[in-house]
Amino acid sequence: MTLQVPLTPELAQAPLVAFGFDPFETRLVSIMRHFVTAANAPGSQAWHRAFIIAAENWGEAHGLAVAHTLWPVVREVLELRSGDFSSNDPLDLDTRDLLSADEAQFIAMLHHMRRDNTAKARDAVEALTHGQMDPDLIRAGLSFADRFPSGARQRLRGAPALRVVG
């Protein structure tokens, strides 16, 4: 799957549906936004809301794991960008279905990592970090992608894996 909208710094806001992200990835947007808010305003307790949303989306066991594994990716990006990361307010209903260029690049990076598309993931990391191929960010992103690869819907919903034993 290729992204349908060019991800350029000039792109101020674009509809989330225009990017072709899967449902799992689109649900990450709100969680990411709450983590960015928490990093920029630690007293806001927005991290708590991120965990609640994740648990509501995928159930407590898997949702909390999603949020817990996503936080290091967000933290590394914010550290590399020195906090210069454009993100919409997670509580603003008018921008709920829009992505900033930075948000789109962030989700695109995870999108390609989850599909093990190395070349496109590398390009997305480079675009997101303005050329810094940081091993800590790459490690955090790949750890997230390994735990929640594309096509893992059954695993995320907590359905047991059944096998015929003979």
N, C-alpha and C positions, 0 to 999 in steps of 0.2 A: 504494500500500500504506500503510495506516495502522498505527500502533503500537497493540498491543492492550492494553497495561498502562499505566495512568496513571503519569506520571513526576513524583512529588512528593517533596519533601525527607523526608517521613515514611516513604517507602518505603526500608527498610533494605537488604533483599536481595530479589531476585526472580529466578525462573528465566530464563536467557538465552533459551530457546526461546519464552517468553511474549511477547517483543517483536516478533517477525516480521521480524527482521533477516535479510538474505540471507547465504549461506555466506561470502562474502568479508568481510562486516562482522563476522560471528561470529569469524572467524579473526583479526581485528584486535584483539580483546579481550586476548588473551595478550600480544601485542606491546606494546599500550598499557600494560598492567600492568608489564611489564619496564621500559619507559621511565619510568614513574612511580617505580618502585623505584630506578632509576639516578639520577633527579633527587633523590630523598630520601636516598639513601645512595650518593654518587658512587664510593666505594671498592668497591662491590659488583660492578661490571662487568656489571650486569644489561643494559645497553644491548647488550652483545655477544650475550647470549642472545636478545634481541629480533631482532637481525639474522639469527641462525642459524635461529630459528623462521620468520621470513619467507622465508628461502631454502628451507627445507624445505617450506613451504606452496606456493610458487609458482615454484620454481626460482631459481637464483642471480640471473640478470639481472633478472627482474621482482620477485622477493622483496626483493632489496636496495633496489630503487627504491621499493617500498612502504614499507619501514621508514624509508628516508631521507626520504621525503616526509611520513610520519606524524609523525616526531620534532618538526618545528616546530609542528605543531598541538598536540601534548602540551605542549611547552615554553611556548607562549603561554597555554594554559589554566592551567598551574601558576603562571606568573608573575602572571596576572590574579587568580587565587584566592589568591595569596601562599602557595602550597603546601597550602592547605586544600582538598584533593581526596580524597574517600574512595575508596580502591581496594583491591580484594582482593589478597592475596599471590599472585603468579603461580605459586608452587610449591605452594600449598595445594590438594590434590585435593578437599577438602570444599567449597570455594567456586569450583572451576573453572567450573561451569555456572551460577553465580549472578552477578548484577550488582548493584553498589551503585547508588544513585540517581545519583551523579555519573558513574559509568561508563556507565549507561544513557543519560544526557543527552549524553555525549560521542559515543557511537556514533549516537544519534538525530540529532545535528547533522550528522554525516557522511552518515548515511542520506538525509536530506533534501537535503543539498547535492549528493550523487551523482545525485539524481533531478531536480535543478534545480527543486526545489519551494521557491521563495523565501520565501513566507509562513511555512511550517512550519520552514524552516531558520532564519529570523530569530527565531522563537519559541524554538527549541532553543538558539540562541546566547544569547539573553536569559536563559533558565532556567539554562543552564550557568554563565554568568558573573555571575549575580545582578544582571542589568540593565545590565551594561557592554557596550555594542556596540563592541567594540574592533576597529579596522580591521586590525591585525596578525593577530589571530586569524581574522578573517573571510577575509583574504587567504590565510593558510596553509590554512584549511579548503577554500576554493574552489580553490586550487592542487592540493590532494590530490584533490578531487572531479573536477577537469578531467582530471587524469592517469589516474584510476581511476573512470570513471563507471559507474553501474549498467548491467549487461548487457555488460560488457567481458570476459566469461569467456574468449573465444577469445584475446584480446590478452594476458590475464594468463598463460595457459598457454603462451605462446610459439608458438602455431600461426601460421604465416605467412598473411598475407592474400592469397588467390589471386584473380586477376581474369582474365577472358577478354579477350584482346587481339586485335583484329581487323584 
